[in-house]
Amino acid sequence: MSATTILLIDDEEMLRLAVARTLELEGYTVLQAATAYAGLALLADHAADISVILSDVKLPDGRGLDLLPRYRALAPLAEVILMTAYGTIADGVRAMREGAFDYLAKGDADDRLVVVVDRAAEKARLRRRVADLEKKVGGQYSFAEMIGHSPALEQVKRTAQQVALTEATVLLEGPTGAGKELFAQAIHYASPRQQKPFVAVNCSAFPKDLLESELFGYKKGAFTGATIDKKGLFEEANGGTIFLDEIGELAPEAQAKLLRALESREFTKLGDSKPTRVNVRVVAATNRNLKQEADAGHFRLDLYYRLSVVVLTIPPLRDRLGDVPVLAEYFAQYFATQLRQRALLIGPEALRALEAYAWPGNVRELRNVLERASILTPPGQPLAAADLPLEIQLAALEAQIGPPAALPPEAPADPADNDPRLLRNAEKHHIQRILQECGGNKAATARVLGIAHTTLYRKIQEYGL
């Protein structure tokens, strides 16, 4: 049985009670009102629960047709069915045009009423499900969901939130893996275009001779193999946002078309003679210095200025190492859900090692490290520093004992220096001391000594260390 709530507004008490009884027998919850004022008050109080509004057209204090926009404003996800004893075709047509689900004549058989209400309730349920999904997607890519609170990140987030409310073209700069696409998604879902498509394209993923047709589409017969008309990604994103990652990879011809699309909101498909109009916001991204590329003649300068209305520089992880612990914890929880296991516990030494590393691969590299650790670390065992990749262990060691000391200036030659036994003894003690300082870690010892791993192993065997 359905638990859907219906709002029934009708000033004829006997009819209202009869309709309410019929719907309640079908399992619906029915709220009743005798006037438009009372109905609007109930709707304001229960808008989140009401799925169908069943309203008389002629009420003591208003007409259902005139009230329809107010019903829709208070409960945009509800469906409205209008009832009248004096219906005309013109009124029915107007009601449907203005968003009513259906238009019933009073006195219709109960089974007709129930069928229409059932259909309206089902449509309302679908609308709510879509709205919930959109809310989840929007929340997933919102600025509030971005992990980290370092000053560098917070400053960029504040600026991006301001820009999101405008129609300005945005250029995101920053190294690979810093989160440029996440910012592009957050800008889209915080903008007035959030209900429209977000289309992401990596410009470096396509051969340059194919990228133009992917972006702008083509007509049948435009080239060998073009057997049908094809929409481009700009058309797919119409009304929404297109995210052009690695924008510096665009070929000169595609750059010219993109400039035209930005300036006139239209472009011409391959093989077409007529322009196609679109309404698309462009957010572009690059891991290069696009201004330098343009100054060097590798990118159109006029296109650069058109793209860089607002430039946001996404900070690399090395500039916000204070965010590493919270990011690591987030990824540990995330992969626990993905792998259906307990969350990885990160030991204190491992956490210090993660914080000491410079993260050349940025957040993406940290994610990969935590995914690997979540898979390989035995259940219930905390992640240790020794379980991390070698480069992270070495960074932690260097942070602890400092970089290798510079060699002292050469002393005056001494005949004793030529004694091979003295040289071997000095080398043995030096290796032994560094081994002790590195806690027996041979990889770290080789790094500090500046020799290959194989050389270190040979020396250890040679000196019996």
Long-range contacts (C-beta under 8 A, 24 or more apart in sequence): 1-26, 1-27, 2-26, 2-27, 2-28, 2-121, 3-27, 3-29, 4-28, 4-29, 4-51, 4-52, 4-121, 4-124, 4-125, 5-29, 5-30, 5-31, 5-46, 5-49, 5-50, 5-51, 6-30, 6-31, 6-50, 6-51, 6-52, 6-53, 6-54, 6-117, 6-121, 7-31, 7-33, 7-39, 7-42, 7-43, 7-46, 7-50, 7-52, 7-53, 7-54, 7-55, 7-78, 8-32, 8-33, 8-54, 8-55, 9-33, 9-34, 9-35, 9-36, 9-38, 9-39, 9-53, 9-54, 9-55, 9-56, 9-59, 9-64, 10-34, 10-54, 10-55, 10-56, 10-59, 10-83, 11-35, 11-56, 11-59, 11-60, 12-56, 15-106, 19-54, 19-113, 22-110, 22-113, 22-114, 23-113, 23-114, 23-117, 26-114, 26-117, 26-118, 28-117, 28-121, 34-60, 35-59, 35-60, 35-61, 36-60, 36-61, 36-62, 36-67, 37-61, 37-62, 40-67, 40-70, 40-71, 40-74, 43-71, 43-74, 43-75, 44-74, 47-74, 47-75, 47-78, 50-75, 50-78, 51-77, 51-78, 51-79, 51-120, 51-121, 51-124, 51-125, 51-128, 52-78, 52-79, 52-80, 52-81, 52-101, 52-117, 52-120, 52-121, 52-124, 53-78, 53-79, 53-80, 53-81, 54-81, 54-83, 54-117, 55-80, 55-81, 55-82, 55-83, 56-82, 56-83, 56-84, 57-82, 57-83, 57-84, 57-86, 57-87, 57-91, 58-84, 58-85, 58-86, 64-95, 65-91, 65-94, 65-95, 65-98, 68-95, 68-98, 68-99, 68-100, 69-98, 72-99, 77-124, 77-127, 77-128, 77-131, 78-124, 79-120, 79-121, 79-123, 79-124, 79-127, 81-116, 81-117, 81-120, 134-194, 134-195, 137-189, 138-189, 138-194, 141-182, 141-185, 141-186, 141-188, 141-189, 142-186, 142-189, 142-190, 143-186, 143-190, 146-179, 146-182, 146-186, 147-323, 147-326, 147-327, 147-330, 148-320, 148-323, 148-326, 148-327, 149-323, 149-326, 150-315, 150-319, 150-320, 150-322, 150-323, 152-315, 152-319, 152-320, 153-315, 153-320, 153-323, 156-183, 156-312, 156-313, 156-314, 156-315, 159-310, 159-312, 160-186, 160-187, 160-312, 161-190, 163-187, 163-310, 163-312, 164-188, 164-190, 164-191, 165-190, 165-191, 165-192, 167-281, 168-309, 168-310, 169-262, 169-281, 169-282, 169-283, 169-284, 169-306, 169-307, 169-308, 169-309, 169-310, 170-282, 170-283, 170-284, 170-309, 170-310, 170-311, 170-312, 171-247, 171-283, 171-284, 171-285, 171-286, 171-290, 171-307, 171-308, 171-309, 171-310, 171-311, 171-312, 172-283, 172-284, 172-285, 172-286, 172-312, 172-314, 173-285, 173-286, 173-287, 173-289, 173-290, 173-311, 173-312, 173-313, 173-314, 174-285, 174-287, 174-313, 174-314, 174-315, 174-316, 175-287, 175-316, 175-362, 176-287, 176-361, 176-362, 176-364, 177-361, 177-362, 177-363, 177-364, 177-365, 178-314, 178-315, 178-316, 178-317, 178-362, 178-363, 179-314, 179-362, 179-363, 180-245, 180-285, 180-314, 181-243, 181-245, 181-285, 183-312, 183-314, 184-241, 184-243, 184-245, 184-283, 184-285, 185-243, 187-241, 187-283, 188-240, 188-241, 188-243, 188-281, 188-283, 191-241, 191-281, 193-239, 193-240, 193-241, 193-281, 196-237, 196-238, 196-239, 196-240, 196-241, 197-236, 197-237, 197-238, 197-239, 197-240, 197-241, 198-237, 198-240, 198-241, 198-243, 199-233, 199-236, 199-237, 199-240, 199-241, 199-242, 199-243, 200-242, 200-243, 200-245, 201-233, 201-242, 201-243, 201-244, 201-245, 202-245, 202-246, 203-244, 203-245, 203-246, 203-247, 203-248, 203-249, 203-250, 204-245, 204-246, 204-249, 208-249, 208-250, 208-251, 208-254, 209-251, 211-249, 211-250, 211-251, 211-254, 212-251, 212-253, 212-254, 212-257, 212-270, 213-270, 215-254, 215-257, 215-258, 216-257, 216-261, 216-267, 216-268, 216-269, 216-270, 216-276, 217-269, 217-270, 217-276, 218-269, 218-270, 218-271, 218-272, 219-269, 219-270, 219-271, 219-272, 220-271, 221-271, 222-269, 222-270, 222-271, 222-272, 223-270, 223-271, 226-270, 226-271, 232-269, 234-261, 234-267, 234-278, 234-280, 235-276, 235-278, 237-278, 237-280, 238-278, 238-279, 238-280, 239-279, 239-280, 240-280, 240-281, 241-280, 241-281, 241-282, 241-283, 242-280, 242-281, 242-282, 242-283, 243-283, 243-284, 243-285, 244-282, 244-283, 244-284, 244-285, 245-284, 245-285, 246-285, 246-286, 246-287, 247-284, 247-285, 247-286, 247-290, 247-307, 248-286, 248-288, 248-290, 248-293, 248-298, 248-299, 250-299, 252-300, 255-299, 255-300, 255-303, 256-300, 258-282, 258-303, 259-300, 259-302, 259-303, 259-306, 262-303, 262-306, 262-307, 263-306, 282-307, 316-359, 316-362, 317-359, 317-362, 317-363, 317-365, 317-366, 318-358, 318-359, 318-360, 321-355, 321-359, 324-354, 324-355, 324-359, 324-366, 325-351, 325-354, 325-355, 327-363, 327-366, 328-354, 328-366, 328-370, 331-366, 331-367, 331-370, 331-371, 331-374, 332-370, 332-374, 335-370, 335-371, 335-374, 335-375, 336-374, 339-374, 339-375, 341-374, 341-379, 342-379, 342-380, 344-370, 344-373, 344-374, 344-377, 344-383, 345-381, 345-382, 345-383, 346-382, 346-383, 347-382, 347-383, 347-384, 347-385, 349-384, 349-385, 349-396, 350-382, 350-383, 350-384, 350-385, 350-387, 350-388, 352-385, 352-396, 353-385, 353-388, 353-392, 353-393, 353-395, 353-396, 354-388, 354-392, 356-392, 356-395, 356-396, 356-398, 356-399, 357-391, 357-392, 357-395, 357-396, 358-395, 390-443, 393-441, 393-443, 393-444, 394-443, 394-444, 394-447, 397-438, 397-441, 397-444, 397-447, 397-448, 398-447, 401-437, 401-438, 401-448, 404-448, 404-449, 404-450, 424-463, 427-459, 427-463, 428-463, 428-465, 431-456, 431-459, 431-460, 431-463, 431-465, 432-463, 432-465, 435-460, 435-465
